[in-house]
Amino acid sequence: MAAEKTILKALAGETQDVPPIWMMRQAGRYLPEYRATRAEAGDFLSLCYNSDLATEVTLQPIRRYGFDAAILFADILLLPQALGADLWFVTGEGPRLSTITSQTELDQLKPTEDIHETLAPIYQTVRNLSEALPKETTLIGFAGAPWTVATYMIAGRGTPDQGPAHALKAENKPVFEGIIDRLTESTIEYLSAQIEAGAEVVKLFDSWAGSLKGDDFENYAVEPTRKIIDELKARHPDTPIIAFPREAGEGYIGFHEKTGADCVALDNSVSPEWAAENVQSHGCVQGNLASKHMVTGGDALVQEARAIVEAFKNGPHIFNLGHGITPDADPDNVQRMIDAVRG
């Protein structure tokens, strides 16, 4: 059965006449049914840790649109919480974390083997979904990549330039690298447990990879990703892995080979034509429609979606956005995008 799934075909290197399609943050605030379920949960973290409700919001966009994949509803910051960091969300502002900037604070984190106690409800959501999804729909699990998660742990929040993490890297490299190593180790265990629970594909989101330059990109975006993929492939050789080093630019070139990723996801700062020549020539790519089209719609959405399909038609491609869909998106535009891709 798995061999019939279009996403898995693309990840195995197959070129298809119609690319499979899913959308980052496809379960989320742009959907009225999501907002209703979130209100029932009470708050965002309660929704993440309530397996029944997290299953429901993951299924909502599948019911509405028939995407080729469902991605587990969770958050990249659940892992630092499982390691012992305090995590809370401020309405309208986003996540807040207790900070890790010293060896003492790093030493106070829980051992990696203890993360599963906190994350058990996430694994239950994966099990629920593996039973509830339509047989043709691929189940994707995910985690944040170490650099991106570290930026939140060091700053205690999202920042425009990841400045606090860059500062710690310059001022106290042993602590900075200790955080990266702990996250690398625990991400392996977290994703491995998701695969054991039923995830058919896993994805690493390195949302802030683009702020790493030169050797830093190699050391803190490429190398941790390679380590994670190496170990996951050793344990689960048949599970494909998607890597998303957002805004990597020229760093996208060779990312398949350097990390072992089966697919490289692309943001919309690179053109599909450039990516087809420089990245897709090495393996499956995913992307890369600008999220703004989900808000603005119209002919531009249809034309751009078709242009992306055309640019990537000669190799393995999974259609997606260049970043997550935004809360102000029009649900009707999502259907227009799907019709343009499949039409």
Legacy VTK file of the C-alpha trace (Angstrom):
# vtk DataFile Version 3.0
C-alpha trace
ASCII
DATASET POLYDATA
POINTS 343 float
0.000 0.000 0.000
2.744 2.457 0.937
4.232 2.172 -2.540
1.009 3.659 -3.966
1.302 6.884 -1.954
2.275 9.766 -4.211
4.439 11.497 -1.581
6.443 8.331 -1.013
6.889 7.906 -4.770
8.318 11.430 -5.023
10.602 10.813 -2.047
11.845 7.637 -3.731
12.901 9.748 -6.710
9.941 9.172 -9.025
8.858 11.915 -11.428
5.054 12.170 -11.573
2.769 13.949 -14.029
0.924 15.625 -11.153
3.059 16.414 -8.102
1.711 15.412 -4.706
0.723 18.348 -2.538
0.531 19.316 1.116
1.041 22.605 2.906
3.116 23.702 5.869
0.853 24.692 8.792
-2.099 23.230 6.882
-3.788 22.567 10.243
-4.113 26.037 11.686
-5.734 29.357 12.341
-6.887 30.096 8.785
-9.505 27.310 9.195
-12.677 28.010 11.204
-12.848 24.377 12.306
-9.325 24.662 13.750
-10.258 27.776 15.719
-13.266 25.960 17.159
-11.153 22.980 18.269
-8.465 25.224 19.731
-11.147 27.053 21.750
-12.290 23.667 23.049
-8.718 22.822 24.086
-8.335 26.131 25.937
-4.863 27.118 24.729
-2.237 26.128 22.189
-0.109 23.843 24.402
-3.199 22.066 25.731
-4.172 21.389 22.122
-0.696 19.979 21.337
-0.799 17.608 24.317
-4.429 16.486 23.911
-4.023 13.524 21.562
-7.685 13.379 20.558
-7.918 17.081 19.715
-4.481 17.157 18.042
-5.620 14.222 15.909
-8.778 16.119 15.001
-6.990 19.292 13.861
-4.497 17.230 11.842
-7.395 15.536 10.049
-9.373 18.722 9.355
-7.418 19.899 6.270
-7.376 16.317 4.930
-11.176 16.168 5.104
-11.560 19.616 3.578
-8.949 19.471 0.810
-7.730 15.893 0.331
-4.033 16.761 0.645
-1.636 13.928 -0.168
-0.027 14.158 3.295
-0.986 15.045 6.834
1.636 16.537 9.125
1.428 15.833 12.825
0.029 18.785 14.793
2.653 19.733 17.389
5.303 22.448 17.868
9.092 22.501 17.548
9.406 23.851 21.117
7.849 20.807 22.772
11.296 19.190 22.700
13.048 21.848 24.840
10.064 21.665 27.182
10.567 17.892 27.410
14.243 18.579 28.243
13.123 20.710 31.187
12.843 24.256 29.808
9.795 26.254 30.878
7.547 26.983 27.872
4.516 29.224 27.587
2.769 31.167 24.839
1.870 34.857 25.008
-1.281 35.621 23.002
-0.450 37.669 19.936
3.307 37.475 20.600
4.243 33.811 20.425
6.364 31.452 22.505
8.436 32.212 25.582
11.061 29.903 27.080
13.289 29.945 30.124
16.773 30.677 28.762
19.853 28.441 28.590
23.018 30.543 28.350
25.444 28.991 30.872
27.021 25.628 31.598
25.031 25.433 34.840
21.736 25.891 33.002
22.782 23.383 30.344
23.690 20.856 33.054
20.253 21.286 34.627
18.445 19.973 31.529
16.940 16.522 31.842
18.725 13.529 30.309
17.679 12.758 26.744
16.094 9.445 27.750
13.588 11.335 29.951
11.971 13.303 27.091
9.496 10.547 26.236
7.534 11.027 29.466
6.536 14.552 28.389
6.199 13.670 24.706
4.090 10.514 25.150
0.867 12.316 24.080
2.572 13.335 20.827
3.393 9.713 20.056
-0.232 8.809 20.832
-1.394 11.412 18.297
0.851 9.757 15.696
-0.646 6.348 16.515
-4.172 7.784 16.266
-3.413 9.339 12.889
-1.799 6.241 11.440
-5.147 4.489 12.026
-7.476 7.364 11.098
-5.949 8.750 7.897
-7.226 7.674 4.468
-5.094 4.872 3.053
-3.679 7.116 0.300
-2.539 9.864 2.712
1.064 9.915 3.955
1.706 10.743 7.631
4.590 13.153 8.242
6.223 13.625 11.639
8.623 16.459 12.378
10.997 18.275 14.687
12.864 21.538 14.659
16.509 21.355 13.596
19.015 21.950 16.425
20.147 25.452 15.364
16.606 26.795 15.080
15.457 25.280 18.383
18.659 26.527 20.050
17.920 30.119 18.968
14.680 30.018 20.990
16.298 28.309 23.980
19.097 30.883 24.131
16.963 34.000 23.561
13.855 32.767 25.375
11.739 33.837 22.404
11.829 34.337 18.664
14.081 37.193 17.518
14.375 38.890 14.118
18.096 38.195 13.710
18.777 35.278 16.108
21.239 37.712 17.716
21.402 36.119 21.187
22.337 32.710 19.713
25.001 34.255 17.474
26.351 36.148 20.504
26.568 33.008 22.655
28.290 31.196 19.767
30.930 33.963 19.711
31.313 34.406 23.481
30.923 30.888 24.887
31.289 28.303 22.132
31.469 25.290 24.519
28.029 26.092 25.960
26.591 26.919 22.537
27.899 23.674 21.056
26.717 21.786 24.140
23.170 22.993 23.447
23.439 21.984 19.780
24.737 18.536 20.779
21.955 17.968 23.338
19.351 18.963 20.780
20.902 16.759 18.096
20.870 13.753 20.418
17.327 14.339 21.668
15.942 15.100 18.197
17.156 11.678 17.040
15.257 10.015 19.901
12.147 12.160 19.373
11.907 11.475 15.632
12.757 7.808 16.085
9.843 7.491 18.517
7.534 9.231 16.027
8.578 6.743 13.340
7.989 3.820 15.710
4.511 5.240 16.426
3.643 5.312 12.723
5.147 8.372 11.000
5.992 7.375 7.412
8.173 10.424 6.680
9.870 12.901 9.027
10.840 16.492 8.371
13.465 18.721 9.999
12.499 22.394 10.095
15.557 24.671 10.209
13.572 27.893 9.968
16.558 30.126 10.812
19.242 28.317 8.794
19.583 31.371 6.567
21.160 33.431 9.350
24.133 31.049 9.471
26.928 32.021 7.072
30.072 30.275 5.817
31.534 27.712 8.202
28.706 28.322 10.668
26.204 27.041 8.095
28.293 23.906 7.595
28.884 23.377 11.328
25.441 24.180 12.735
22.940 23.625 9.890
24.520 20.901 7.765
26.391 18.854 10.379
23.616 18.385 12.989
21.182 17.527 10.187
23.638 14.964 8.834
24.088 13.381 12.257
20.339 13.131 12.810
19.703 11.654 9.359
22.623 9.201 9.644
21.304 7.782 12.904
17.656 7.712 11.804
18.638 5.924 8.591
20.615 3.379 10.620
17.530 2.649 12.740
14.797 3.156 10.134
16.384 2.700 6.692
13.053 2.805 4.840
11.821 6.104 6.312
12.375 9.113 4.016
13.530 12.400 5.524
12.811 15.941 4.314
15.186 18.749 5.342
14.164 22.420 5.235
17.127 24.798 5.677
15.001 27.902 5.096
16.646 30.819 3.270
19.829 28.805 2.738
20.257 30.375 -0.719
23.404 28.935 -2.290
23.537 26.583 0.701
20.708 24.588 -0.881
23.223 23.358 -3.463
24.641 20.028 -2.300
22.377 19.826 0.753
21.031 16.415 -0.336
24.531 14.936 -0.545
25.970 16.585 2.556
23.127 15.523 4.859
21.649 12.391 3.300
18.203 14.011 3.069
15.797 12.338 0.637
14.200 15.685 -0.150
15.193 19.331 0.310
12.343 21.766 0.947
12.733 25.222 -0.591
11.573 28.640 0.545
10.354 31.157 -2.035
13.495 33.340 -1.990
14.908 31.060 -4.707
13.254 30.683 -8.100
11.886 27.291 -9.154
13.977 27.492 -12.325
17.198 28.017 -10.353
16.244 25.270 -7.902
15.377 22.810 -10.676
18.836 23.265 -12.141
20.864 23.414 -8.930
18.952 21.394 -6.319
16.391 19.106 -7.969
19.191 17.699 -10.125
20.374 15.975 -6.906
17.030 14.625 -5.674
13.456 15.368 -4.701
12.550 18.967 -3.898
9.555 20.389 -2.066
8.028 23.832 -2.558
7.862 26.662 -3.163
4.792 28.922 -3.658
4.919 32.200 -1.709
2.483 32.080 1.224
1.137 35.548 0.321
-0.780 33.964 -2.586
-2.992 32.191 -0.030
-4.081 35.655 1.118
-4.274 37.532 -2.183
-5.520 34.744 -4.472
-6.589 35.677 -7.980
-4.928 34.898 -11.288
-1.444 35.448 -9.820
-1.921 32.451 -7.514
-2.983 30.170 -10.366
-0.232 31.344 -12.712
2.527 31.040 -10.105
1.360 27.587 -8.969
1.335 26.351 -12.570
4.748 27.917 -13.239
6.225 26.027 -10.265
4.742 22.740 -11.469
6.159 23.429 -14.947
9.631 24.304 -13.627
9.885 21.094 -11.597
8.132 18.733 -14.033
11.283 16.866 -15.071
12.159 15.487 -11.646
10.728 14.392 -8.306
8.698 17.234 -6.740
6.305 17.694 -3.837
4.250 20.868 -4.206
4.161 23.036 -1.085
4.459 26.612 0.072
7.801 28.312 0.653
6.811 28.806 4.299
3.766 28.098 6.470
0.309 29.334 5.530
-0.577 32.482 7.498
-3.650 32.972 9.730
-5.082 35.634 7.364
-5.192 33.209 4.402
-8.505 32.592 2.629
-9.460 28.887 2.765
-10.924 29.235 -0.753
-7.475 30.173 -2.088
-6.102 26.866 -0.809
-8.619 25.054 -2.981
-7.689 27.289 -5.946
-4.055 26.331 -5.463
-4.881 22.615 -5.346
-7.030 22.902 -8.471
-4.217 24.736 -10.289
-1.703 22.027 -9.379
-3.950 19.047 -10.055
-5.912 20.618 -12.923
LINES 1 344
343 0 1 2 3 4 5 6 7 8 9 10 11 12 13 14 15 16 17 18 19 20 21 22 23 24 25 26 27 28 29 30 31 32 33 34 35 36 37 38 39 40 41 42 43 44 45 46 47 48 49 50 51 52 53 54 55 56 57 58 59 60 61 62 63 64 65 66 67 68 69 70 71 72 73 74 75 76 77 78 79 80 81 82 83 84 85 86 87 88 89 90 91 92 93 94 95 96 97 98 99 100 101 102 103 104 105 106 107 108 109 110 111 112 113 114 115 116 117 118 119 120 121 122 123 124 125 126 127 128 129 130 131 132 133 134 135 136 137 138 139 140 141 142 143 144 145 146 147 148 149 150 151 152 153 154 155 156 157 158 159 160 161 162 163 164 165 166 167 168 169 170 171 172 173 174 175 176 177 178 179 180 181 182 183 184 185 186 187 188 189 190 191 192 193 194 195 196 197 198 199 200 201 202 203 204 205 206 207 208 209 210 211 212 213 214 215 216 217 218 219 220 221 222 223 224 225 226 227 228 229 230 231 232 233 234 235 236 237 238 239 240 241 242 243 244 245 246 247 248 249 250 251 252 253 254 255 256 257 258 259 260 261 262 263 264 265 266 267 268 269 270 271 272 273 274 275 276 277 278 279 280 281 282 283 284 285 286 287 288 289 290 291 292 293 294 295 296 297 298 299 300 301 302 303 304 305 306 307 308 309 310 311 312 313 314 315 316 317 318 319 320 321 322 323 324 325 326 327 328 329 330 331 332 333 334 335 336 337 338 339 340 341 342
